[in-house]
Amino acid sequence: MPNRLAHSASLYLRKHADNPIDWWPWCEEALARAAQEDKPIFLSVGYSSCHWCTVMEGEAFSNTEIAEYMNAQYIPIKVDREERPDIDSIYMQAVQAMTGQGGWPLNMFLTPGDLVPFYGGTYFPEEPKYGRPGFLQVLEAIRSFYDQEKEKLDTQKEKLSSYLQSSTVLNPIGALQPELLSQGIAKNTTVLINKTPGPSFPMIPYAAIALHGARFSTPEQEQSQQACYQRGLDLALGGIYDHVAGGFHRYTVDPNWTVPHFEKMLYDNGQIVEYLANLWSTGVEEPAFERAIARTVAWLKREMTAEAGYFYAAQDADNFITPDDSEPEEGRFYTWTYEDLTHLLTPDELTAMAEIFHLSAEGNFEEGLIVLQRQQPGVVSDPVEAALEKLFQVRYGERPDSLTTFPPAINNQVAKTHPWPGRIPPVTDTKMIVAWNSLMISGLARAAAVFQQTDYLALATKAANFILTQQWSEGRLHRVNYDGNIAVTAQSEDYALFIKALLDLHQACQSLDKDQAHRWLAAAQTTQDEFDQHLWAVEGGGYFNTGSETSGELLIRERSWLDNATPAANGVAIANLIRLSLVCDRTEYLTQAEQALQTFGQVMESSTKACPSLFVALDWYFHRTSIRTATLDLASAYLPTAVYSQSSDVPPDAMGLVCQGFSCLEPATTRAELQQQILASLTRHQA
């Protein structure tokens, strides 16, 4: 019999609806019952495309013996981290403090009433293995500890509670100094340079600040430029990229960018598209970058765009091989055997493929499977393109030029019963998340400007219009949309990233659709006003993760500054304020930005490698520049801390006008002079 999660809008929660565990969603009733019955809360956080979340759901959470004990001794609560990143953030901090590492599924034990964590971990196997105890053993030991070790329990709670409370205390610094920016750029660039064992993640917030820093004439400039270029190659050539159909997987499990963890997340793809477009705009015109962007946009249009115009959240790592399979397998939609390739391709095509991809009979993935990984950059030859089209047809049942839309498998049942013309695809989580859509809008807007692609801009525009017209209720932006139904009041990352997306559209439209530019700027200002009203920290500055209306159900109220797979809300928000101050000529935005940067100053000094997005904002602060030209189109140029507009408000006979903060330079009369002024302005505080 299905449990309480059966009617949830969240795909992740519904995946647990048939568990024998009596799951609750996060709600007042569940929290009250835990306090009333004096039962510890078992809080389990994950997301729909998470591989190990899927594994634990099929193992421990489906075990009737475990469920009987859980239901009798705990109040089990399931949370979709994509709906509630505020809850996830708090308890992820706690598990990292306890164990030194984190990840999903995130499984925490909380005391009722005060919701303080006292034990936690990530994946727990059904039976003892991988050096981990079986989940039933864990549950029994934790319940015994809760009942019989009250003094130790209180000590552990106090320690963790104090740690979490202390994480909300920010100690502002005084005047901001350019040396802090130099330190931030240098240290965060080393994150890209230093290859370490283990998984390889895109880490775009680090790549972004490294690219900012690569413009400065320093002894490390060449190394920084090479690091940025290499990150682009890793992404566009590696197994993390789907060379057959476009789109980037979440990460690779190895340091050589070969074997991916196969889920595709919208937030990664938006950031990578923007980064590769920016890298191209610096003059690194590598054909593999342009191809990766174009194919990723094709994947987005074909598989990840709702009819209403918004973008879906993610695609799973796993898929069924046949409709009769009881469980899906990781990566089978994307991989090939050597026998597959010899059967499908002509000898000439196979030879051409072997020249550009790593191919062997032994494979490079489990069970002899092959993940396509390119060996060198450059243009892909016609025989290779023909071979990739054949592989596309095997996967999808049609050739890429005839397949404009591909229906999502919205759950396992649809995946197993729909008459797919090719392979059974992974499940697609079709919810709309404002923050993630905003990252994709920004990526499309930047790529549209750099490559002068109006179809990229049209995709971005339609998604932005959906958010503007459909995601507000009772005067508040909302984070999620499930098939036309909005849910969850927007959090700081939704506001910050959407405002950035609107500003990016404003910039792209300077060259592609001038008539629409003002509309995007007006929407950015209106959204910023709402953001300030509900989430700005009046005492101290910066933005809280959530509005005051949710503070009663949370253990702490955070102002996030830590970058993860996505940039931290406060770093993005501060950069937005500076951009708004430039395009709107409103100094109050700059005052806010300065206060917030001072608020996070100590964090930037002591945890430099944890907050690259704050250093992007600091770069904007020191090198903020506005450029007006009468006829010259600068939309495709890399102007990391400048806003640009084509305007008639330029002195006669001038090529353009460059303003640095509160003062403007002499009007430039030639293109060369204008470019020299721009470069000087963007590097005036040499990092």
C-alpha positions as CSV (number, residue, x, y, z in Angstrom):
1,M,0.0,0.0,0.0
2,P,1.5,3.4,-1.0
3,N,2.6,5.7,1.9
4,R,2.0,9.5,2.3
5,L,4.5,10.3,-0.5
6,A,2.2,8.9,-3.2
7,H,0.5,12.2,-3.9
8,S,3.6,14.3,-3.7
9,A,4.4,16.5,-6.6
10,S,8.1,15.7,-6.2
11,L,9.4,12.8,-8.4
12,Y,12.0,12.0,-5.8
13,L,9.4,11.7,-3.0
14,R,7.1,9.7,-5.2
15,K,9.9,7.2,-5.9
16,H,9.6,6.3,-2.2
17,A,5.8,6.0,-2.2
18,D,5.8,2.2,-2.4
19,N,8.4,1.8,0.4
20,P,7.1,-0.1,3.5
21,I,8.6,2.8,5.5
22,D,5.8,5.1,6.7
23,W,7.4,8.2,5.2
24,W,6.3,11.8,6.1
25,P,7.1,14.8,4.0
26,W,8.7,17.7,5.9
27,C,5.7,19.3,7.6
28,E,4.5,20.7,10.9
29,E,2.4,17.6,11.6
30,A,5.4,15.3,11.3
31,L,7.6,17.5,13.5
32,A,4.8,17.8,16.1
33,R,4.2,14.1,16.2
34,A,7.9,13.4,16.8
35,A,7.9,15.8,19.8
36,Q,4.6,14.4,21.1
37,E,5.7,10.7,20.9
38,D,9.4,11.5,21.9
39,K,10.7,9.7,18.8
40,P,13.9,10.7,17.1
41,I,13.5,11.9,13.5
42,F,15.1,10.0,10.7
43,L,15.6,12.7,8.0
44,S,16.6,11.4,4.6
45,V,17.5,14.0,1.9
46,G,18.2,13.3,-1.8
47,Y,17.1,14.0,-5.3
48,S,15.5,12.2,-8.2
49,S,18.6,11.6,-10.4
50,C,20.9,10.6,-7.5
51,H,22.3,7.1,-8.2
52,W,23.0,6.1,-4.6
53,C,19.7,7.5,-3.5
54,T,18.1,5.1,-6.0
55,V,20.3,2.3,-4.7
56,M,19.3,2.9,-1.1
57,E,15.6,3.2,-2.1
58,G,15.7,-0.2,-3.7
59,E,17.7,-1.8,-0.8
60,A,17.3,-0.6,2.7
61,F,14.2,1.5,2.3
62,S,12.4,-1.5,0.6
63,N,13.3,-3.9,3.3
64,T,10.3,-4.9,5.4
65,E,12.3,-5.7,8.6
66,I,14.0,-2.4,8.5
67,A,10.7,-0.6,7.8
68,E,9.0,-2.3,10.8
69,Y,11.7,-1.1,13.1
70,M,11.8,2.3,11.6
71,N,8.1,2.8,11.8
72,A,8.0,1.8,15.4
73,Q,11.0,3.7,16.7
74,Y,11.4,6.8,14.5
75,I,9.5,9.5,12.6
76,P,10.9,9.0,9.1
77,I,10.9,12.2,7.0
78,K,11.8,12.5,3.3
79,V,13.0,15.8,1.8
80,D,13.8,16.6,-1.9
81,R,16.9,18.7,-1.7
82,E,16.0,20.4,-5.0
83,E,12.8,21.7,-3.4
84,R,14.3,22.6,-0.1
85,P,18.0,23.4,-0.4
86,D,17.7,25.4,2.8
87,I,17.0,22.2,4.8
88,D,19.7,20.3,2.9
89,S,22.3,23.0,3.5
90,I,21.9,23.0,7.3
91,Y,22.1,19.2,7.8
92,M,24.9,18.8,5.1
93,Q,27.0,21.1,7.3
94,A,26.3,18.9,10.3
95,V,27.2,15.6,8.6
96,Q,30.4,17.2,7.2
97,A,31.3,18.3,10.7
98,M,30.6,14.8,12.1
99,T,32.2,12.7,9.4
100,G,34.5,15.0,7.4
101,Q,32.5,14.4,4.2
102,G,29.1,14.7,2.7
103,G,27.0,13.7,-0.2
104,W,23.6,12.2,-1.1
105,P,21.6,10.5,0.1
106,L,22.0,12.5,3.3
107,N,20.7,10.6,6.3
108,M,20.5,12.4,9.6
109,F,19.1,11.6,13.0
110,L,17.5,14.6,14.8
111,T,16.1,15.1,18.3
112,P,12.4,15.9,18.3
113,G,11.3,19.4,19.2
114,D,14.5,21.2,18.6
115,L,15.6,19.4,15.4
116,V,19.2,19.3,16.4
117,P,21.2,16.5,14.6
118,F,23.1,14.0,16.7
119,Y,24.2,11.4,14.2
120,G,24.4,11.1,10.4
121,G,25.9,9.7,7.3
122,T,25.3,9.2,3.6
123,Y,24.6,5.8,2.0
124,F,23.9,3.0,4.4
125,P,23.8,-0.5,2.9
126,E,21.0,-2.9,3.6
127,E,23.5,-5.5,4.9
128,P,27.0,-4.8,6.2
129,K,29.4,-4.2,3.3
130,Y,31.8,-1.6,1.9
131,G,33.2,-1.3,5.4
132,R,29.8,0.1,6.5
133,P,27.4,-1.5,9.0
134,G,24.0,-2.7,7.9
135,F,21.2,-0.1,8.1
136,L,19.2,-2.1,10.7
137,Q,22.2,-2.2,13.0
138,V,22.6,1.5,12.6
139,L,18.9,2.1,13.5
140,E,19.1,-0.1,16.6
141,A,22.3,1.4,17.8
142,I,21.1,5.0,17.4
143,R,17.8,4.3,19.1
144,S,19.6,2.7,22.0
145,F,21.9,5.7,22.2
146,Y,19.0,8.0,22.2
147,D,17.2,6.2,25.0
148,Q,20.1,5.2,27.3
149,E,22.9,7.8,26.8
150,K,21.1,11.1,27.5
151,E,24.1,12.8,28.9
152,K,26.3,12.0,25.9
153,L,23.4,12.9,23.7
154,D,23.0,16.3,25.2
155,T,26.8,16.9,25.0
156,Q,26.8,15.9,21.3
157,K,23.7,18.0,20.6
158,E,25.2,21.1,22.3
159,K,28.5,20.7,20.4
160,L,26.7,20.4,17.0
161,S,24.2,23.1,17.8
162,S,27.0,25.5,18.8
163,Y,28.9,24.7,15.6
164,L,25.9,25.4,13.4
165,Q,25.0,28.6,15.2
166,S,28.6,29.8,15.0
167,S,28.5,29.3,11.2
168,T,25.9,32.0,11.0
169,V,28.1,34.6,12.7
170,L,29.9,36.8,10.2
171,N,32.5,39.3,11.3
172,P,32.7,42.2,8.9
173,I,36.0,43.8,7.9
174,G,36.8,47.5,7.2
175,A,37.9,48.9,3.9
176,L,38.2,46.4,1.0
177,Q,41.7,46.1,-0.5
178,P,42.8,44.9,-4.0
179,E,45.2,42.6,-2.3
180,L,42.3,40.5,-1.2
181,L,41.2,40.1,-4.8
182,S,44.7,39.1,-5.8
183,Q,44.8,36.4,-3.1
184,G,41.4,35.1,-4.1
185,I,42.2,34.8,-7.8
186,A,45.5,33.1,-7.2
187,K,44.3,30.5,-4.6
188,N,41.1,29.6,-6.5
189,T,43.0,29.2,-9.8
190,T,45.1,26.5,-8.1
191,V,42.0,24.5,-7.7
192,L,41.8,24.1,-11.5
193,I,45.6,23.5,-11.8
194,N,46.2,20.9,-9.2
195,K,44.9,17.5,-10.4
196,T,43.9,15.3,-7.5
197,P,43.0,11.6,-7.4
198,G,39.3,10.8,-7.5
199,P,36.3,12.3,-9.2
200,S,36.5,15.3,-11.6
201,F,33.8,17.9,-11.3
202,P,33.1,20.8,-13.7
203,M,33.7,23.3,-10.8
204,I,32.6,26.2,-12.9
205,P,32.6,28.8,-10.1
206,Y,36.4,28.2,-9.9
207,A,36.8,28.2,-13.6
208,A,34.9,31.5,-13.8
209,I,37.1,33.4,-11.3
210,A,40.2,31.9,-12.9
211,L,39.1,33.2,-16.3
212,H,38.5,36.6,-14.6
213,G,42.1,36.5,-13.4
214,A,43.6,35.4,-16.7
215,R,43.2,39.0,-18.1
216,F,45.8,40.4,-15.7
217,S,49.4,40.9,-16.7
218,T,51.1,38.9,-13.9
219,P,53.8,36.2,-13.8
220,E,51.0,33.7,-13.4
221,Q,48.9,34.9,-16.4
222,E,50.0,32.3,-18.8
223,Q,49.5,29.5,-16.3
224,S,46.0,30.8,-15.5
225,Q,45.1,31.0,-19.2
226,Q,46.3,27.5,-19.8
227,A,44.3,26.2,-16.8
228,C,41.1,27.8,-18.2
229,Y,41.8,26.4,-21.6
230,Q,42.5,22.9,-20.2
231,R,39.3,23.0,-18.2
232,G,37.4,23.8,-21.4
233,L,39.1,20.8,-23.2
234,D,38.4,18.5,-20.3
235,L,34.7,19.4,-20.6
236,A,34.4,19.4,-24.4
237,L,36.5,16.3,-25.1
238,G,36.1,14.2,-22.0
239,G,33.6,11.5,-21.3
240,I,31.7,14.0,-19.1
241,Y,30.3,15.3,-22.5
242,D,27.8,13.2,-24.5
243,H,29.5,13.3,-27.9
244,V,26.6,11.5,-29.5
245,A,23.7,13.7,-28.5
246,G,25.0,16.7,-26.5
247,G,24.7,17.7,-22.9
248,F,27.1,17.2,-20.0
249,H,27.0,14.6,-17.3
250,R,27.4,15.6,-13.6
251,Y,31.1,14.5,-13.1
252,T,33.5,11.8,-14.0
253,V,34.5,9.2,-11.4
254,D,38.2,9.4,-12.4
255,P,40.7,12.3,-12.6
256,N,41.2,11.8,-16.4
257,W,37.6,12.8,-17.3
258,T,36.8,9.4,-18.8
259,V,33.9,7.7,-17.1
260,P,31.0,9.9,-16.0
261,H,28.4,9.6,-13.3
262,F,25.8,9.7,-16.0
263,E,23.0,11.9,-14.7
264,K,22.6,15.2,-16.6
265,M,21.7,18.2,-14.4
266,L,20.4,21.4,-15.9
267,Y,22.5,23.5,-13.5
268,D,25.8,22.0,-14.8
269,N,24.8,22.5,-18.5
270,G,23.8,26.1,-18.0
271,Q,27.1,27.0,-16.3
272,I,29.2,25.0,-18.8
273,V,27.6,26.7,-21.8
274,E,28.3,30.1,-20.3
275,Y,31.9,29.2,-19.4
276,L,32.7,27.8,-22.9
277,A,31.1,30.8,-24.6
278,N,33.2,33.1,-22.3
279,L,36.3,31.1,-23.0
280,W,35.7,31.5,-26.8
281,S,35.1,35.2,-26.4
282,T,38.6,35.6,-24.9
283,G,40.0,34.5,-28.3
284,V,40.3,30.8,-27.6
285,E,38.2,29.8,-30.6
286,E,38.5,26.0,-30.3
287,P,36.0,24.2,-32.6
288,A,35.3,21.6,-29.9
289,F,33.9,24.4,-27.7
290,E,31.5,25.7,-30.3
291,R,30.4,22.1,-31.2
292,A,29.8,21.2,-27.5
293,I,27.6,24.3,-27.0
294,A,25.6,23.7,-30.2
295,R,25.0,20.1,-29.5
296,T,24.1,20.8,-25.9
297,V,21.5,23.4,-27.0
298,A,20.1,20.8,-29.4
299,W,19.8,18.3,-26.5
300,L,18.1,21.0,-24.4
301,K,15.6,21.8,-27.1
302,R,14.9,18.1,-27.9
303,E,14.7,16.6,-24.4
304,M,14.7,19.2,-21.7
305,T,12.3,21.9,-22.8
306,A,8.6,21.9,-21.9
307,E,6.0,23.1,-24.3
308,A,5.5,26.1,-22.1
309,G,9.1,27.1,-22.6
310,Y,10.8,26.3,-19.3
311,F,13.6,23.7,-18.8
312,Y,13.3,20.4,-17.0
313,A,15.6,19.7,-14.0
314,A,17.5,16.6,-14.7
315,Q,17.9,13.2,-16.3
316,D,18.8,10.0,-14.3
317,A,22.1,8.2,-14.5
318,D,20.3,4.9,-14.8
319,N,18.0,3.3,-17.4
320,F,16.3,0.0,-18.1
321,I,17.9,-2.2,-20.8
322,T,14.6,-4.1,-21.4
323,P,11.0,-3.5,-20.2
324,D,11.3,-6.7,-18.1
325,D,14.2,-5.4,-16.0
326,S,13.4,-5.0,-12.3
327,E,16.1,-2.3,-11.8
328,P,17.7,0.1,-14.1
329,E,21.5,0.0,-14.8
330,E,23.8,3.0,-14.8
331,G,25.0,4.5,-18.1
332,R,23.6,1.9,-20.5
333,F,21.7,4.5,-22.5
334,Y,25.1,6.2,-23.3
335,T,27.6,3.4,-23.7
336,W,28.6,0.9,-26.4
337,T,30.4,-2.4,-26.7
338,Y,33.2,-2.7,-29.3
339,E,31.0,-5.3,-31.0
340,D,28.2,-2.6,-31.3
341,L,30.6,-0.3,-33.1
342,T,31.9,-2.9,-35.5
343,H,28.4,-4.0,-36.3
344,L,26.9,-0.5,-36.7
345,L,29.7,1.3,-38.5
346,T,31.5,0.8,-41.8
347,P,35.2,0.0,-41.6
348,D,36.1,3.5,-42.7
349,E,33.8,5.0,-40.1
350,L,35.3,2.8,-37.4
351,T,38.8,3.7,-38.4
352,A,37.9,7.4,-38.4
353,M,36.3,7.0,-34.9
354,A,39.3,5.3,-33.6
355,E,41.5,8.3,-34.7
356,I,39.5,10.7,-32.6
357,F,38.1,8.6,-29.7
358,H,39.6,6.1,-27.3
359,L,38.3,2.7,-28.6
360,S,39.3,-0.7,-27.5
361,A,37.8,-4.2,-27.3
362,E,38.3,-4.1,-23.5
363,G,36.3,-0.9,-23.2
364,N,37.0,1.8,-20.6
365,F,33.9,1.2,-18.4
366,E,32.5,-1.8,-16.5
367,E,31.7,-5.0,-18.4
368,G,33.7,-4.0,-21.4
369,L,31.5,-1.0,-22.2
370,I,32.9,2.1,-24.0
371,V,32.4,5.7,-23.0
372,L,33.3,8.0,-25.9
373,Q,36.2,10.3,-25.0
374,R,38.0,12.4,-27.6
375,Q,41.8,12.2,-27.9
376,Q,42.4,15.7,-29.4
377,P,40.6,19.0,-30.1
378,G,39.8,20.4,-33.5
379,V,37.1,19.9,-36.1
380,V,35.3,16.6,-36.2
381,S,35.6,15.0,-39.7
382,D,32.6,14.1,-41.8
383,P,33.1,10.3,-41.4
384,V,33.1,10.7,-37.6
385,E,30.0,12.9,-37.8
386,A,28.3,10.3,-39.9
387,A,29.3,7.6,-37.4
388,L,27.9,9.6,-34.5
389,E,24.7,10.1,-36.3
390,K,24.3,6.3,-36.7
391,L,24.9,5.9,-32.9
392,F,22.3,8.6,-32.3
393,Q,19.8,6.7,-34.4
394,V,20.4,3.5,-32.5
395,R,19.9,5.4,-29.2
396,Y,16.8,7.4,-30.2
397,G,15.3,5.5,-33.2
398,E,15.7,8.5,-35.5
399,R,18.4,10.6,-37.1
400,P,19.3,13.9,-35.3
401,D,18.1,16.0,-38.2
402,S,14.6,14.6,-38.1
403,L,14.2,14.4,-34.3
404,T,13.2,17.8,-33.0
405,T,11.4,16.7,-29.8
406,F,11.9,13.5,-27.7
407,P,9.2,12.9,-25.0
408,P,10.5,12.5,-21.4
409,A,10.2,9.3,-19.5
410,I,8.5,10.9,-16.5
411,N,8.8,7.8,-14.3
412,N,10.0,4.2,-14.3
413,Q,6.6,3.0,-15.4
414,V,6.5,5.2,-18.5
415,A,10.1,4.3,-19.2
416,K,9.2,0.6,-19.3
417,T,5.9,0.8,-21.1
418,H,6.3,3.5,-23.7
419,P,7.1,2.1,-27.2
420,W,10.5,3.7,-27.6
421,P,11.9,3.4,-31.1
422,G,15.5,3.1,-29.8
423,R,16.9,2.4,-26.4
424,I,14.8,2.9,-23.2
425,P,15.9,6.4,-22.0
426,P,16.6,7.5,-18.4
427,V,13.8,9.1,-16.4
428,T,13.6,12.8,-16.7
429,D,12.6,14.9,-13.7
430,T,10.3,17.4,-15.4
431,K,9.9,19.9,-12.6
432,M,10.9,23.5,-13.2
433,I,13.4,25.1,-10.7
434,V,13.8,28.9,-11.0
435,A,17.5,28.9,-10.0
436,W,18.5,26.1,-12.4
437,N,16.5,27.6,-15.3
438,S,18.2,30.9,-14.6
439,L,21.6,29.3,-15.0
440,M,20.6,27.9,-18.4
441,I,19.1,31.3,-19.4
442,S,22.4,32.9,-18.6
443,G,24.3,30.3,-20.6
444,L,22.1,30.7,-23.6
445,A,22.1,34.5,-23.4
446,R,25.9,34.5,-23.3
447,A,26.3,32.0,-26.1
448,A,23.7,33.9,-28.2
449,A,25.8,37.1,-27.9
450,V,29.1,35.4,-28.5
451,F,28.0,33.3,-31.5
452,Q,25.3,35.7,-32.7
453,Q,22.7,32.9,-32.5
454,T,19.2,34.3,-32.3
455,D,17.7,30.8,-31.7
456,Y,19.7,30.5,-28.5
457,L,18.3,33.9,-27.4
458,A,14.7,32.8,-28.3
459,L,15.1,29.7,-26.0
460,A,16.3,31.9,-23.2
461,T,13.6,34.5,-23.7
462,K,10.8,31.9,-23.6
463,A,12.1,30.4,-20.4
464,A,12.5,33.8,-18.8
465,N,9.0,34.9,-19.8
466,F,7.6,31.7,-18.3
467,I,9.2,32.6,-14.9
468,L,8.0,36.2,-15.1
469,T,4.4,35.3,-15.9
470,Q,3.9,32.0,-14.0
471,Q,6.1,31.9,-10.9
472,W,4.6,34.7,-8.8
473,S,1.8,34.3,-6.3
474,E,0.6,36.8,-3.7
475,G,3.5,39.1,-4.5
476,R,6.3,36.4,-4.1
477,L,8.4,34.6,-6.5
478,H,8.2,30.8,-6.1
479,R,11.0,28.3,-6.7
480,V,9.3,25.2,-8.3
481,N,6.7,24.5,-10.9
482,Y,5.1,21.1,-11.3
483,D,3.2,20.9,-14.6
484,G,1.7,24.4,-14.0
485,N,1.5,24.3,-10.2
486,I,3.9,26.5,-8.3
487,A,5.4,25.4,-5.0
488,V,7.9,26.5,-2.4
489,T,8.6,30.2,-1.9
490,A,11.8,31.3,-3.7
491,Q,15.1,31.1,-1.9
492,S,18.1,33.4,-2.3
493,E,19.6,31.4,-5.1
494,D,16.4,31.7,-7.1
495,Y,16.3,35.5,-6.7
496,A,20.0,36.0,-7.3
497,L,20.4,33.7,-10.3
498,F,17.2,34.9,-11.9
499,I,18.3,38.6,-11.6
500,K,21.6,37.6,-13.1
501,A,19.8,35.9,-16.0
502,L,17.7,39.0,-16.6
503,L,20.8,41.1,-16.7
504,D,22.5,38.7,-19.0
505,L,19.5,38.9,-21.3
506,H,19.7,42.7,-21.1
507,Q,23.3,42.5,-22.3
508,A,22.7,40.0,-25.1
509,C,19.9,42.1,-26.4
510,Q,22.2,45.1,-26.9
511,S,23.2,43.5,-30.2
512,L,20.5,40.9,-30.9
513,D,17.2,42.5,-29.9
514,K,17.7,46.1,-28.7
515,D,14.0,46.7,-28.3
516,Q,13.7,44.1,-25.6
517,A,16.7,45.2,-23.5
518,H,14.9,47.7,-21.4
519,R,12.2,45.2,-20.5
520,W,14.7,42.7,-19.0
521,L,16.4,45.5,-17.0
522,A,13.0,46.7,-15.6
523,A,12.2,43.1,-14.6
524,A,15.6,42.7,-12.9
525,Q,15.0,45.9,-10.9
526,T,11.6,44.8,-9.8
527,T,12.8,41.4,-8.8
528,Q,15.8,42.9,-6.9
529,D,13.4,45.1,-4.9
530,E,11.4,42.0,-3.8
531,F,14.7,40.2,-3.0
532,D,15.8,43.1,-0.8
533,Q,12.5,43.4,0.9
534,H,12.2,39.8,2.0
535,L,15.8,38.3,2.3
536,W,18.2,41.2,2.9
537,A,19.9,41.0,6.3
538,V,19.3,44.6,7.6
539,E,21.8,44.0,10.4
540,G,25.1,43.0,8.8
541,G,24.2,42.8,5.1
542,G,24.0,40.0,2.7
543,Y,21.1,37.8,1.9
544,F,19.5,35.0,4.0
545,N,18.7,31.8,2.2
546,T,15.0,32.0,3.0
547,G,12.5,34.6,4.1
548,S,11.5,35.1,7.7
549,E,8.3,33.1,7.1
550,T,10.3,29.8,7.1
551,S,12.7,30.6,9.9
552,G,10.5,29.0,12.6
553,E,10.9,25.5,11.1
554,L,14.7,25.8,10.5
555,L,17.4,25.2,13.1
556,I,19.4,28.2,11.9
557,R,18.9,30.9,9.3
558,E,21.9,30.9,6.9
559,R,23.4,33.5,4.6
560,S,25.1,31.1,2.2
561,W,28.5,32.0,0.8
562,L,30.0,28.6,0.1
563,D,30.2,27.6,-3.6
564,N,29.3,24.1,-4.5
565,A,28.2,22.7,-7.9
566,T,26.4,26.0,-8.3
567,P,27.6,29.5,-7.3
568,A,26.6,30.7,-3.9
569,A,23.7,33.1,-3.8
570,N,25.5,35.9,-2.0
571,G,28.4,36.0,-4.5
572,V,26.0,36.2,-7.4
573,A,23.7,38.7,-5.7
574,I,26.5,41.1,-4.8
575,A,27.8,41.1,-8.4
576,N,24.2,41.8,-9.5
577,L,24.0,44.8,-7.3
578,I,27.1,46.3,-8.8
579,R,25.9,45.6,-12.3
580,L,22.6,47.3,-11.5
581,S,24.4,50.3,-10.0
582,L,26.1,50.7,-13.4
583,V,23.2,50.3,-15.7
584,C,20.7,52.2,-13.5
585,D,23.1,54.9,-12.2
586,R,21.9,54.1,-8.6
587,T,24.6,54.4,-6.0
588,E,22.4,52.7,-3.3
589,Y,23.0,49.4,-5.1
590,L,26.8,49.9,-4.8
591,T,26.4,50.8,-1.1
592,Q,24.6,47.6,-0.5
593,A,27.2,45.6,-2.4
594,E,30.1,47.2,-0.5
595,Q,28.4,46.4,2.8
596,A,27.8,42.8,1.8
597,L,31.4,42.4,0.7
598,Q,32.6,43.8,4.0
599,T,30.3,41.4,5.8
600,F,31.8,38.4,4.0
601,G,35.3,39.8,4.1
602,Q,36.6,37.6,7.0
603,V,35.2,34.6,5.2
604,M,37.1,35.6,2.1
605,E,40.3,35.9,4.1
606,S,40.0,32.7,6.1
607,S,38.2,30.4,3.6
608,T,39.5,31.7,0.3
609,K,39.1,28.5,-1.7
610,A,35.5,28.0,-0.6
611,C,34.0,31.1,-2.1
612,P,35.2,31.9,-5.6
613,S,31.9,33.6,-6.5
614,L,32.5,36.2,-3.8
615,F,35.8,37.0,-5.5
616,V,34.0,37.4,-8.8
617,A,31.8,40.0,-7.0
618,L,34.9,41.6,-5.5
619,D,36.4,41.9,-9.0
620,W,33.2,43.7,-10.1
621,Y,33.6,46.0,-7.2
622,F,37.2,47.1,-8.0
623,H,36.9,47.0,-11.8
624,R,33.3,48.0,-12.4
625,T,33.1,49.7,-15.8
626,S,30.4,50.9,-18.1
627,I,30.9,51.2,-21.8
628,R,28.6,53.1,-24.3
629,T,29.2,53.0,-28.0
630,A,27.2,54.5,-30.9
631,T,27.7,51.8,-33.5
632,L,30.4,49.4,-32.3
633,D,29.1,46.0,-31.2
634,L,30.9,44.7,-28.2
635,A,28.4,42.0,-27.2
636,S,30.7,39.1,-28.2
637,A,33.8,40.5,-26.4
638,Y,34.9,39.2,-23.0
639,L,34.2,42.1,-20.6
640,P,34.2,40.3,-17.2
641,T,33.4,43.4,-15.1
642,A,31.8,45.7,-17.5
643,V,28.3,46.5,-18.7
644,Y,27.9,47.5,-22.3
645,S,25.2,49.4,-24.2
646,Q,24.7,50.7,-27.7
647,S,23.5,54.3,-27.1
648,S,23.0,57.5,-29.0
649,D,24.1,59.3,-25.8
650,V,27.8,59.4,-27.0
651,P,29.6,62.6,-27.8
652,P,29.7,63.5,-31.5
653,D,32.6,61.9,-33.5
654,A,33.3,59.6,-30.6
655,M,33.7,55.9,-31.0
656,G,32.6,55.3,-27.4
657,L,32.7,56.3,-23.7
658,V,34.2,54.4,-20.9
659,C,33.3,55.1,-17.3
660,Q,35.2,53.8,-14.3
661,G,32.9,53.8,-11.2
662,F,32.0,57.4,-10.7
663,S,34.2,59.0,-13.4
664,C,34.3,58.8,-17.2
665,L,37.4,58.9,-19.4
666,E,37.8,61.2,-22.4
667,P,35.6,60.0,-25.2
668,A,37.5,57.6,-27.4
669,T,37.7,58.7,-31.1
670,T,39.1,55.5,-32.6
671,R,38.4,51.8,-32.1
672,A,42.0,51.2,-30.9
673,E,41.7,53.9,-28.4
674,L,38.4,52.6,-27.1
675,Q,39.8,49.1,-26.7
676,Q,42.9,50.4,-24.9
677,Q,40.7,52.3,-22.5
678,I,38.5,49.2,-21.8
679,L,41.5,47.1,-21.1
680,A,43.0,49.7,-18.8
681,S,39.7,50.1,-16.9
682,L,39.3,46.3,-16.5
683,T,42.8,46.0,-15.0
684,R,43.2,49.2,-13.2
685,H,43.7,47.5,-9.8
686,Q,46.3,44.9,-11.1
687,A,45.6,41.7,-9.3
